[in-house]
Amino acid sequence: MRWMAVTMMLLLIAIAGGVETPLAMGQFFEFENVNLNKAAPDFTLKTLDGKDVNMTKFREGKSAIIFFWATWCPHCREALKKLNEQRVDLENKGIKVLPVDLGENPAEVKDYVKRYKVGYEVFLDMDSVLAESYGLIGVPTLFFVDKDGIVKGVEHELPENFEEILGVGKGLSQNAAAGQ
């Protein structure tokens, strides 16, 4: 019994102290998305306005951020807030943003969009059919698609270097600091 307590204590010290053990490292394993450096799977979804909109046509040959989210997700709320605050800058740089709500009632999403003043056309994936083709493991997930339609990055938060990922120039935070 004492050996078990000692073993558990050593394991806890190894995890807390950053000692790399196979058991501790397993918690931090990251999956590489299957779509990385491949053409983004095309889709057509209804928007909150009830229109059927195709992703490729909506992009118009521009870079895009496809943002998978849900109203119940607090991290999604933060990411959506950042995207919303940068909407004008993103539009000026030719970056399209496609917020795709996963599996929720349109009325609930519409209330959320109104309450948080979301300035983007919101796509509705009511049956979460895109989860498999995009290899989603959770929300929020942001896909960075370049002007050629290739997925250049997959993140779970908006990175500062996302413009670099898309190949469109300096980060917005750098431009804001320079007063541009």
C-alpha positions as CSV (number, residue, x, y, z in Angstrom):
1,M,0.0,0.0,0.0
2,R,2.9,2.4,0.9
3,W,4.5,1.7,-2.5
4,M,1.3,2.8,-4.2
5,A,1.3,6.1,-2.3
6,V,5.0,6.7,-3.2
7,T,4.3,5.9,-6.8
8,M,1.3,8.3,-6.9
9,M,3.4,11.0,-5.2
10,L,6.2,10.6,-7.7
11,L,3.8,10.7,-10.6
12,L,2.2,13.9,-9.3
13,I,5.6,15.5,-8.8
14,A,6.6,14.5,-12.4
15,I,3.4,16.0,-13.8
16,A,3.5,19.2,-11.8
17,G,7.3,19.6,-12.2
18,G,7.2,19.3,-16.0
19,V,9.2,16.1,-16.1
20,E,8.4,14.4,-19.3
21,T,6.9,11.0,-18.8
22,P,4.9,9.0,-21.3
23,L,1.9,9.2,-19.1
24,A,2.1,13.0,-18.6
25,M,2.9,13.7,-22.3
26,G,-0.2,11.8,-23.4
27,Q,-2.5,14.5,-22.1
28,F,-1.0,17.1,-24.4
29,F,-1.1,15.1,-27.7
30,E,-2.3,17.3,-30.5
31,F,-4.1,16.1,-33.6
32,E,-3.1,17.5,-37.0
33,N,-6.3,18.2,-38.9
34,V,-6.7,16.0,-42.0
35,N,-7.5,19.0,-44.2
36,L,-4.3,20.9,-43.5
37,N,-2.6,21.9,-46.8
38,K,-5.5,20.5,-48.8
39,A,-8.5,22.1,-50.5
40,A,-11.1,23.2,-48.0
41,P,-14.1,20.9,-48.3
42,D,-16.8,22.9,-50.1
43,F,-20.3,23.3,-48.6
44,T,-23.6,25.0,-49.1
45,L,-25.5,26.0,-46.0
46,K,-28.5,28.1,-45.0
47,T,-27.7,31.5,-43.5
48,L,-29.8,33.1,-40.7
49,D,-31.6,34.9,-43.5
50,G,-32.7,31.6,-44.9
51,K,-30.5,31.8,-48.1
52,D,-28.6,28.8,-49.4
53,V,-25.0,30.1,-49.7
54,N,-22.0,28.2,-51.1
55,M,-18.7,28.7,-49.3
56,T,-16.5,28.9,-52.5
57,K,-18.8,31.4,-54.1
58,F,-19.1,33.4,-50.9
59,R,-15.2,33.6,-50.7
60,E,-15.0,35.1,-54.2
61,G,-11.4,33.9,-54.5
62,K,-10.4,35.7,-51.3
63,S,-8.8,34.3,-48.2
64,A,-11.2,33.2,-45.5
65,I,-11.6,32.3,-41.9
66,I,-14.2,29.5,-41.4
67,F,-15.1,29.7,-37.8
68,F,-17.0,26.8,-36.2
69,W,-18.8,27.8,-33.0
70,A,-21.9,27.4,-30.8
71,T,-23.8,29.9,-28.6
72,W,-23.2,27.9,-25.4
73,C,-19.4,28.0,-25.8
74,P,-17.7,30.7,-23.8
75,H,-14.4,30.4,-25.8
76,C,-16.4,30.8,-29.0
77,R,-18.0,34.0,-27.6
78,E,-14.5,35.4,-27.0
79,A,-13.2,34.5,-30.5
80,L,-16.4,35.8,-32.1
81,K,-15.9,39.1,-30.2
82,K,-12.4,39.4,-31.5
83,L,-13.4,38.7,-35.1
84,N,-16.3,41.2,-34.8
85,E,-14.0,43.9,-33.4
86,Q,-11.7,43.4,-36.4
87,R,-14.5,43.1,-39.0
88,V,-13.7,46.3,-40.9
89,D,-9.9,45.6,-41.0
90,L,-10.5,42.1,-42.2
91,E,-12.9,43.3,-45.0
92,N,-10.3,45.9,-46.0
93,K,-7.7,43.2,-46.3
94,G,-9.9,41.0,-48.4
95,I,-10.4,38.3,-45.7
96,K,-13.9,36.8,-45.6
97,V,-15.2,35.4,-42.3
98,L,-17.7,32.6,-42.3
99,P,-19.1,31.9,-38.8
100,V,-20.7,28.4,-38.9
101,D,-22.9,27.6,-36.0
102,L,-23.0,23.9,-35.2
103,G,-26.2,22.1,-34.4
104,E,-28.4,24.8,-32.9
105,N,-31.9,26.1,-33.4
106,P,-31.9,29.1,-35.8
107,A,-34.1,31.2,-33.5
108,E,-31.6,30.7,-30.7
109,V,-28.7,31.7,-32.9
110,K,-30.6,34.7,-34.3
111,D,-31.2,35.9,-30.7
112,Y,-27.5,35.5,-29.9
113,V,-26.4,37.3,-33.0
114,K,-28.7,40.2,-32.2
115,R,-27.7,40.3,-28.5
116,Y,-23.9,40.3,-29.3
117,K,-24.2,42.5,-32.4
118,V,-22.4,40.0,-34.7
119,G,-21.6,41.8,-37.9
120,Y,-21.2,38.7,-40.2
121,E,-23.5,36.6,-42.2
122,V,-23.9,33.5,-40.0
123,F,-24.1,30.0,-41.6
124,L,-26.2,27.3,-39.9
125,D,-25.0,23.7,-39.8
126,M,-28.1,22.5,-37.9
127,D,-27.2,18.8,-38.3
128,S,-23.5,19.3,-37.8
129,V,-22.8,17.6,-41.1
130,L,-19.5,19.5,-41.6
131,A,-18.0,18.1,-38.4
132,E,-16.8,15.0,-40.2
133,S,-15.6,16.5,-43.4
134,Y,-13.7,19.2,-41.5
135,G,-12.4,16.8,-38.9
136,L,-13.7,18.9,-36.0
137,I,-12.8,17.8,-32.5
138,G,-14.5,20.7,-30.7
139,V,-15.4,24.3,-30.8
140,P,-14.2,26.9,-31.3
141,T,-12.2,25.8,-34.4
142,L,-11.0,28.3,-37.0
143,F,-9.9,27.2,-40.5
144,F,-7.6,29.6,-42.3
145,V,-8.2,29.2,-46.1
146,D,-6.0,31.0,-48.5
147,K,-7.2,32.7,-51.7
148,D,-6.6,29.4,-53.6
149,G,-9.0,27.5,-51.3
150,I,-6.2,25.6,-49.4
151,V,-6.5,25.2,-45.7
152,K,-3.3,26.8,-44.3
153,G,-4.0,26.6,-40.6
154,V,-6.4,25.1,-38.1
155,E,-6.6,26.7,-34.6
156,H,-8.8,26.8,-31.6
157,E,-8.3,30.5,-30.9
158,L,-7.5,33.5,-33.2
159,P,-3.7,33.6,-33.4
160,E,-2.0,37.0,-33.7
161,N,-0.2,35.8,-36.9
162,F,-3.3,34.7,-38.7
163,E,-2.6,37.1,-41.6
164,E,0.8,35.4,-42.1
165,I,-0.9,32.0,-42.1
166,L,-3.2,33.3,-44.8
167,G,-0.4,34.9,-46.7
168,V,-1.9,38.4,-46.7
169,G,0.7,40.4,-44.7
170,K,1.4,41.7,-41.2
171,G,-0.8,40.9,-38.2
172,L,-3.7,43.3,-37.5
173,S,-2.3,44.0,-34.0
174,Q,0.9,45.3,-35.6
175,N,-1.1,47.5,-38.0
176,A,-3.2,48.9,-35.2
177,A,-0.1,49.7,-33.1
178,A,1.3,51.6,-36.1
179,G,-1.9,53.6,-36.4
180,Q,-2.9,52.1,-39.8
